[in-house]
């Protein structure tokens, strides 16, 4: 009789407060190497599940689905082999993994049917109940997940009492983490935190001294959702449990404890995006930009991170970007969107989409730019006298220019604006005139259709109150700008 699988599942389900890890090329290469170099079912299945989760971390759902489908095909093939050999234990286990793959594919009814079949043959298996719990978490059925996870923990506690080995203690810690994750989903935070503290206390005990030495000797650092071997499972579980605990500490307002726990995560893995994003939230204002930059370098495609960064720059303004790479490119696109530089943002996002064509976050940002607007704030003052031109309003005009309806366009054409302008150059003309052509209002660039002479002696960079109409969108020095029809100018007292 064969032993079908021996995989430790360490599952972290993404929530609003979590940024998924950006899979490094190294980790993806490791999983592809594992798949190519081994015909063993365990290696093949864990490799496919990990690749799916790694691609999901990049928000490349198409690639993730392909890997989950391959994992399902592997599990189904192994199910038939186990059944033909009357290997009931093996059949039950691989049926549970087939259910997990179905759950990752979002197929609830199919996953439930397979899970119930698996449990019929192995109702005393903590591993099977843990897979059941993980699948229920994926399918957004947390109460069923809690019930299944409690069964797994109860069985594992008995196993530890009977055989207190490193393996049984690690299994128990994994199942406790799954139970804590499910409890968090139903707002049972106190019990979840108690479990996570118990997990981390156990992982820090002398029981796992040999495992820690193995981790140090092999210089292991990868964090996977499906871990093979004690060292990989230990490292992944330590990371997940600390992140969960820090999230709970932050939620209940214990910032000092949360920062300390997030710091321990970074001591283990310095590019963990969840911990980096947390420091961006919790750090003093003068440090936040640095932490955001590091978080984007770790995972530039985390939508929760992007939304947090958008809120940050809306309040504090965009920081300078003095680095290169994908994270910096995404931040630059976010800056351009916030500034209303629509065309520049499109160009930046289109360039990123060439490199990451299936990335859903990039597609989402691109769609946000092109989404039709319902009501335009800058049109509310149309036909109601002169509208004061703020920087926000002018950026709205730039961002919405290509999506205005004919009625909205006519309303814009009929609206008179006024704002304090700073001109980049002023040339003396004839008969006491000054020739002006381009400048900025509240940081938004503009120019006239042609150089225009105004009566008066005006200096460049001096604040001047300009009255104008907006003719459209143009470019100044490669940046999106507005094309104005000047109606009048006067010095600011």
C-alpha positions as CSV (number, residue, x, y, z in Angstrom):
1,X,0.0,0.0,0.0
2,X,1.4,3.4,-1.0
3,X,1.5,6.6,1.1
4,X,-0.1,9.1,-1.3
5,X,0.9,12.5,0.2
6,X,2.5,14.2,3.1
7,X,2.0,17.9,2.6
8,X,1.6,20.5,5.3
9,X,-0.9,23.1,4.3
10,X,-0.2,26.6,5.6
11,X,-2.9,28.8,4.1
12,X,-3.2,32.5,4.4
13,X,-6.4,33.9,2.9
14,X,-6.1,37.4,1.6
15,X,-8.2,40.0,3.5
16,X,-8.6,43.7,3.3
17,X,-5.8,44.2,5.8
18,X,-3.4,41.9,4.0
19,X,-1.1,42.5,1.0
20,X,-0.2,39.3,-0.7
21,X,3.5,38.6,-1.1
22,X,5.0,39.5,-4.5
23,X,6.4,36.2,-5.7
24,X,10.1,36.6,-6.6
25,X,11.3,35.2,-9.9
26,X,13.6,33.0,-7.7
27,X,10.6,31.4,-5.9
28,X,8.7,30.8,-9.2
29,X,11.9,29.3,-10.7
30,X,12.3,27.0,-7.7
31,X,8.7,25.7,-8.0
32,X,9.2,25.1,-11.8
33,X,12.4,23.3,-11.1
34,X,10.7,21.1,-8.5
35,X,8.0,20.2,-11.0
36,X,10.5,19.5,-13.7
37,X,12.9,17.4,-11.6
38,X,10.5,15.2,-9.8
39,X,7.7,12.9,-10.9
40,X,6.6,12.4,-7.3
41,X,2.9,13.3,-6.8
42,X,3.7,15.3,-3.6
43,X,6.2,17.5,-5.4
44,X,4.0,17.9,-8.4
45,X,0.9,18.9,-6.4
46,X,2.7,21.2,-4.0
47,X,4.5,22.8,-6.9
48,X,1.3,23.5,-8.8
49,X,-0.6,24.8,-5.8
50,X,2.4,27.1,-4.9
51,X,2.7,28.4,-8.4
52,X,-1.0,29.2,-8.4
53,X,-0.7,31.1,-5.2
54,X,2.5,32.9,-6.3
55,X,0.9,34.1,-9.5
56,X,-2.2,35.1,-7.5
57,X,0.2,37.2,-5.4
58,X,1.1,39.0,-8.6
59,X,-2.6,39.4,-9.4
60,X,-2.1,37.3,-12.5
61,X,-5.3,35.3,-12.1
62,X,-5.1,33.7,-15.5
63,X,-1.8,32.0,-14.7
64,X,-3.0,31.1,-11.2
65,X,-6.1,29.4,-12.6
66,X,-4.0,27.4,-15.0
67,X,-1.9,26.1,-12.2
68,X,-4.9,25.3,-9.9
69,X,-6.5,23.4,-12.8
70,X,-3.3,21.3,-13.3
71,X,-3.2,20.6,-9.6
72,X,-6.8,19.4,-9.8
73,X,-5.9,17.1,-12.8
74,X,-3.0,15.7,-10.8
75,X,-5.2,15.0,-7.8
76,X,-8.0,13.4,-9.9
77,X,-5.4,11.1,-11.6
78,X,-4.0,10.1,-8.2
79,X,-7.5,9.5,-6.9
80,X,-8.2,6.9,-9.6
81,X,-4.8,5.2,-8.9
82,X,-5.5,5.0,-5.2
83,X,-9.0,3.7,-5.7
84,X,-7.8,1.0,-8.1
85,X,-5.2,-0.1,-5.5
86,X,-7.9,-0.1,-2.7
87,X,-5.8,2.5,-0.9
88,X,-8.6,4.0,1.1
89,X,-6.4,6.3,3.2
90,X,-4.6,7.6,0.1
91,X,-7.9,8.0,-1.8
92,X,-9.4,10.1,1.0
93,X,-6.3,12.4,1.2
94,X,-6.0,13.1,-2.5
95,X,-9.8,13.6,-2.7
96,X,-9.4,16.3,-0.1
97,X,-6.6,17.9,-2.1
98,X,-8.8,17.8,-5.2
99,X,-11.5,19.6,-3.2
100,X,-8.9,22.2,-2.2
101,X,-8.0,22.8,-5.9
102,X,-11.7,23.1,-6.7
103,X,-12.0,25.7,-3.9
104,X,-9.1,27.7,-5.2
105,X,-10.8,27.7,-8.6
106,X,-13.9,29.0,-6.8
107,X,-16.1,26.0,-7.5
108,X,-18.0,25.6,-4.3
109,X,-20.4,22.8,-5.0
110,X,-17.7,20.6,-6.5
111,X,-15.4,21.3,-3.6
112,X,-18.1,20.5,-1.1
113,X,-19.0,17.2,-2.7
114,X,-15.4,16.1,-2.7
115,X,-14.8,17.1,0.9
116,X,-17.8,15.2,2.1
117,X,-16.6,12.1,0.2
118,X,-13.2,12.5,1.7
119,X,-14.5,12.8,5.3
120,X,-16.7,9.7,4.9
121,X,-13.4,7.7,4.6
122,X,-11.3,9.7,7.1
123,X,-13.4,11.4,9.7
124,X,-10.5,10.7,12.2
125,X,-7.9,12.5,10.1
126,X,-6.7,15.9,11.4
127,X,-5.1,16.6,8.0
128,X,-8.3,16.0,6.1
129,X,-10.3,18.2,8.5
130,X,-7.7,20.9,8.1
131,X,-8.0,20.8,4.3
132,X,-11.7,21.0,4.8
133,X,-11.3,24.1,6.9
134,X,-8.9,25.7,4.4
135,X,-11.3,25.1,1.5
136,X,-14.2,26.6,3.5
137,X,-12.1,29.7,4.2
138,X,-11.4,30.1,0.4
139,X,-15.1,29.7,-0.4
140,X,-16.1,32.4,2.2
141,X,-17.9,29.9,4.5
142,X,-16.0,30.8,7.7
143,X,-18.4,29.2,10.2
144,X,-18.0,25.8,8.4
145,X,-14.3,26.5,8.4
146,X,-14.3,27.0,12.1
147,X,-16.1,23.8,12.8
148,X,-13.8,21.8,10.6
149,X,-10.7,23.4,12.0
150,X,-11.9,22.7,15.6
151,X,-12.1,19.0,14.6
152,X,-8.5,19.1,13.2
153,X,-7.2,20.7,16.4
154,X,-9.0,18.3,18.7
155,X,-7.6,15.3,16.9
156,X,-4.1,16.8,16.7
157,X,-4.1,17.5,20.4
158,X,-4.7,13.8,21.1
159,X,-2.0,12.9,18.7
160,X,0.5,15.1,20.5
161,X,-0.6,13.6,23.9
162,X,0.0,10.1,22.6
163,X,3.1,10.8,20.5
164,X,4.8,14.2,21.4
165,X,7.2,14.5,18.5
166,X,8.3,17.5,16.5
167,X,6.1,16.3,13.6
168,X,2.9,16.1,15.7
169,X,3.6,19.4,17.4
170,X,4.1,21.1,14.1
171,X,0.9,19.6,12.7
172,X,-1.0,20.9,15.7
173,X,0.5,24.4,15.3
174,X,-0.6,24.4,11.6
175,X,-4.1,23.4,12.5
176,X,-4.3,26.0,15.3
177,X,-3.3,28.6,12.8
178,X,-6.0,27.5,10.4
179,X,-8.6,27.7,13.2
180,X,-7.3,31.2,14.2
181,X,-7.7,32.4,10.6
182,X,-11.2,31.1,10.5
183,X,-12.1,32.7,13.8
184,X,-10.8,36.1,12.6
185,X,-13.2,35.8,9.7
186,X,-16.2,35.7,12.1
187,X,-14.8,38.4,14.5
188,X,-13.8,36.0,17.3
189,X,-10.5,37.9,17.7
190,X,-9.8,37.1,21.4
191,X,-9.8,33.3,20.9
192,X,-7.9,33.7,17.7
193,X,-5.2,35.8,19.4
194,X,-4.9,33.3,22.2
195,X,-4.4,30.5,19.6
196,X,-1.8,32.5,17.7
197,X,0.2,33.2,20.9
198,X,0.1,29.5,21.7
199,X,1.3,28.7,18.2
200,X,4.2,31.2,18.3
201,X,5.2,30.1,21.9
202,X,5.3,26.5,20.6
203,X,7.4,27.4,17.5
204,X,9.8,29.3,19.8
205,X,10.3,26.4,22.2
206,X,13.3,24.0,22.4
207,X,11.1,21.4,20.6
208,X,12.0,23.0,17.3
209,X,15.7,23.7,17.9
210,X,16.7,21.1,15.3
211,X,14.3,22.5,12.8
212,X,15.7,26.1,13.3
213,X,19.2,24.8,12.9
214,X,18.1,23.1,9.6
215,X,16.6,26.4,8.4
216,X,19.8,28.3,9.2
217,X,22.1,25.6,7.7
218,X,20.2,25.5,4.5
219,X,19.7,29.3,4.4
220,X,16.0,28.8,3.7
221,X,14.0,31.9,3.3
222,X,11.1,31.1,1.0
223,X,7.5,31.4,2.2
224,X,5.1,29.1,0.5
225,X,1.4,28.3,1.1
226,X,2.0,24.6,0.5
227,X,5.1,23.6,2.3
228,X,7.0,20.3,2.0
229,X,9.2,19.2,4.9
230,X,9.4,20.4,8.4
231,X,11.8,23.3,7.8
232,X,9.7,24.8,5.0
233,X,6.5,24.3,7.0
234,X,8.0,25.8,10.1
235,X,9.3,28.9,8.3
236,X,6.0,29.5,6.4
237,X,3.9,29.0,9.5
238,X,6.1,31.3,11.6
239,X,5.6,34.1,9.0
240,X,1.8,33.6,8.7
241,X,1.2,33.3,12.4
242,X,3.2,36.5,13.2
243,X,1.3,38.4,10.5
244,X,-2.0,37.3,11.8
245,X,-1.1,38.2,15.4
246,X,0.3,41.6,14.4
247,X,-2.9,42.3,12.4
248,X,-5.0,41.6,15.5
249,X,-2.8,43.7,17.7
250,X,-3.1,46.6,15.3
251,X,-6.8,46.1,15.1
252,X,-7.3,46.5,18.8
253,X,-5.1,49.6,18.9
254,X,-1.9,48.1,20.5
255,X,0.4,49.8,18.0
256,X,3.6,49.2,20.0
257,X,2.9,45.4,20.1
258,X,1.9,45.3,16.4
259,X,5.1,47.1,15.4
260,X,7.2,44.7,17.4
261,X,5.5,41.7,15.8
262,X,5.8,43.2,12.3
263,X,9.5,43.8,13.0
264,X,10.0,40.2,13.9
265,X,8.5,39.3,10.5
266,X,10.9,41.6,8.7
267,X,13.8,40.2,10.7
268,X,12.8,36.8,9.2
269,X,12.1,38.1,5.7
270,X,13.1,41.7,5.0
271,X,10.9,42.1,1.9
272,X,7.6,41.0,3.3
273,X,5.0,43.4,1.8
274,X,2.4,43.0,4.5
275,X,4.8,44.0,7.3
276,X,6.3,46.8,5.1
277,X,2.8,48.2,4.3
278,X,2.0,48.0,8.1
279,X,5.0,50.1,8.9
280,X,3.9,52.6,6.3
281,X,0.6,52.9,8.1
282,X,2.1,53.0,11.6
283,X,5.4,54.9,11.2
284,X,5.8,58.6,11.9
285,X,4.8,60.8,9.0
286,X,8.3,61.6,8.0
287,X,9.1,57.9,7.6
288,X,6.0,56.7,5.8
289,X,7.2,57.5,2.2
290,X,10.2,55.2,2.7
291,X,8.1,52.4,4.0
292,X,5.6,52.8,1.2
293,X,8.4,52.6,-1.3
294,X,9.8,49.4,0.2
295,X,6.3,47.9,0.3
296,X,5.8,48.7,-3.5
297,X,9.2,47.1,-4.2
298,X,8.1,44.0,-2.5
299,X,4.6,43.8,-4.1
300,X,3.7,46.6,-6.5
301,X,0.4,44.9,-7.4
302,X,-1.3,44.8,-4.1
303,X,-4.6,46.7,-4.5
304,X,-5.0,47.4,-0.7
305,X,-1.5,48.8,-0.7
306,X,-2.3,51.0,-3.7
307,X,-5.5,52.3,-2.1
308,X,-3.6,53.1,1.1
309,X,-0.9,54.9,-0.9
310,X,-3.5,56.9,-2.8
311,X,-5.0,58.0,0.5
312,X,-1.6,58.9,1.8
313,X,-0.6,61.2,-1.2
314,X,-4.1,62.8,-1.2
315,X,-3.4,64.0,2.4
316,X,0.4,64.6,2.3
317,X,1.2,65.0,-1.4
318,X,3.3,62.7,-3.6
319,X,6.9,62.1,-2.4
320,X,9.8,62.1,-4.8
321,X,10.7,58.9,-6.5
322,X,14.4,58.3,-6.6
323,X,14.5,54.6,-7.4
324,X,13.8,52.4,-10.4
325,X,12.0,49.1,-10.9
326,X,8.4,48.0,-11.1
327,X,7.4,49.3,-7.7
328,X,8.7,52.8,-8.6
329,X,6.9,52.6,-12.0
330,X,3.6,51.8,-10.4
331,X,4.0,54.6,-7.8
332,X,4.8,57.0,-10.7
333,X,1.6,56.0,-12.5
334,X,-0.4,56.6,-9.2
335,X,1.1,60.0,-8.9
336,X,0.1,60.8,-12.5
337,X,-3.4,59.7,-11.9
338,X,-3.7,61.8,-8.7
339,X,-2.3,64.8,-10.6
340,X,-4.9,64.3,-13.4
341,X,-2.1,63.6,-15.9
342,X,-4.2,61.1,-17.7
343,X,-2.3,60.6,-20.8
344,X,1.0,60.1,-19.0
345,X,-0.7,57.6,-16.6
346,X,-2.1,55.7,-19.6
347,X,1.4,55.5,-21.2
348,X,3.0,54.3,-18.0
349,X,0.3,51.7,-17.3
350,X,0.4,50.5,-20.9
351,X,4.1,50.0,-20.7
352,X,3.7,47.9,-17.5
353,X,0.9,45.9,-19.1
354,X,3.3,44.9,-21.9
355,X,5.5,43.3,-19.2
356,X,2.6,42.0,-17.1
357,X,-0.3,41.5,-19.6
358,X,-2.6,39.5,-17.4
359,X,-2.1,41.6,-14.2
360,X,-5.5,42.5,-12.8
361,X,-4.4,45.4,-10.7
362,X,-2.8,47.2,-13.7
363,X,-6.0,46.5,-15.7
364,X,-8.0,47.9,-12.8
365,X,-6.0,51.1,-12.7
366,X,-6.2,51.4,-16.4
367,X,-10.0,51.0,-16.4
368,X,-10.3,53.5,-13.6
369,X,-8.7,56.1,-15.9
370,X,-11.1,55.3,-18.8
371,X,-14.2,54.9,-16.7
372,X,-17.0,57.3,-17.7
373,X,-17.7,60.0,-15.1
374,X,-21.2,60.8,-14.0
375,X,-21.0,64.2,-12.5
376,X,-18.1,66.6,-13.0
377,X,-17.4,68.9,-10.1
378,X,-15.9,71.5,-12.3
379,X,-19.2,71.8,-14.3
380,X,-21.3,72.5,-11.2
381,X,-20.5,76.2,-11.5
382,X,-21.3,76.4,-15.2
383,X,-23.4,79.4,-16.2
384,X,-23.2,80.6,-12.5
385,X,-20.5,83.3,-13.0
386,X,-16.8,82.8,-12.7
387,X,-15.5,79.6,-11.2
388,X,-12.4,79.7,-9.0
389,X,-9.7,77.4,-10.5
390,X,-8.2,75.2,-7.8
391,X,-5.5,72.6,-8.6
392,X,-7.9,69.8,-7.8
393,X,-10.5,71.2,-10.2
394,X,-8.0,71.7,-13.1
395,X,-6.7,68.2,-12.6
396,X,-10.3,67.0,-12.9
397,X,-10.6,68.8,-16.2
398,X,-7.5,67.0,-17.5
399,X,-8.6,63.6,-16.3
400,X,-12.1,63.9,-17.7
401,X,-11.4,65.7,-20.9
402,X,-11.7,62.6,-23.2
403,X,-14.8,61.4,-21.5
404,X,-17.0,64.5,-21.6
405,X,-20.4,64.2,-23.2
406,X,-21.4,66.8,-25.8
407,X,-23.6,68.6,-23.2
408,X,-20.8,68.6,-20.7
409,X,-18.4,69.9,-23.4
410,X,-20.7,72.8,-24.2
411,X,-21.1,73.6,-20.5
412,X,-17.3,73.6,-20.1
413,X,-16.9,75.9,-23.1
414,X,-19.4,78.4,-21.6
415,X,-17.7,78.5,-18.2
416,X,-15.3,81.2,-17.2
417,X,-12.5,80.4,-14.7
418,X,-10.2,82.5,-12.6
419,X,-7.0,81.5,-10.8
420,X,-3.6,82.8,-9.6
421,X,-1.0,82.0,-12.3
422,X,2.7,82.0,-12.3
423,X,4.2,82.4,-15.8
424,X,7.4,80.7,-16.7
425,X,8.6,83.6,-18.9
426,X,7.6,87.3,-19.5
427,X,8.9,89.2,-22.5
428,X,8.6,93.0,-22.8
429,X,6.4,94.0,-25.8
430,X,5.7,97.4,-27.4
431,X,3.8,100.3,-25.8
432,X,4.1,99.0,-22.2
433,X,2.9,95.5,-23.0
434,X,4.2,92.1,-21.6
435,X,4.0,88.9,-23.7
436,X,3.1,85.8,-21.8
437,X,2.5,82.2,-23.0
438,X,2.7,79.5,-20.4
439,X,2.9,78.8,-16.7
440,X,1.1,77.0,-13.8
441,X,-1.9,77.4,-11.6
442,X,-1.7,75.5,-8.3
443,X,1.0,73.3,-9.9
444,X,-1.0,72.5,-13.0
445,X,0.7,73.5,-16.3
446,X,-1.1,75.5,-18.9
447,X,-0.3,77.4,-22.1
448,X,-2.1,79.8,-24.5
449,X,-2.7,78.8,-28.2
450,X,-0.1,81.5,-29.0
451,X,2.0,84.1,-27.2
452,X,-0.4,86.8,-26.0
453,X,0.4,90.5,-25.2
454,X,-1.1,92.1,-22.1
455,X,-1.1,95.7,-21.2
456,X,1.2,96.2,-18.2
457,X,4.6,95.4,-16.9
458,X,4.6,91.9,-15.5
459,X,7.6,89.8,-14.3
460,X,8.0,86.1,-14.7
461,X,7.1,84.0,-11.7
462,X,5.1,86.9,-10.2
463,X,1.6,85.9,-9.1
464,X,-1.0,87.2,-11.5
465,X,-4.7,86.7,-11.4
466,X,-5.8,85.2,-14.8
467,X,-9.3,84.9,-16.1
468,X,-9.7,82.3,-18.9
469,X,-11.7,79.7,-20.6
470,X,-10.5,76.1,-21.1
471,X,-10.1,75.1,-24.7
472,X,-8.8,71.5,-24.1
473,X,-5.8,69.5,-23.0
474,X,-2.3,69.8,-24.4
475,X,1.3,69.1,-23.3
476,X,4.0,71.3,-21.8
477,X,7.4,69.8,-21.5
478,X,6.0,66.3,-21.9
479,X,3.4,66.7,-19.2
480,X,-0.4,66.9,-19.5
481,X,-1.4,70.6,-19.5
482,X,-4.4,72.7,-20.2
483,X,-4.9,75.0,-23.2
484,X,-6.4,78.3,-22.2
485,X,-8.1,81.2,-23.9
486,X,-7.0,84.2,-21.8
487,X,-9.8,86.8,-21.1
488,X,-7.9,89.1,-18.7
489,X,-5.0,89.5,-16.3
490,X,-4.2,91.6,-13.3
491,X,-1.5,91.8,-10.6
492,X,-2.2,90.2,-7.3
493,X,-2.2,92.9,-4.5
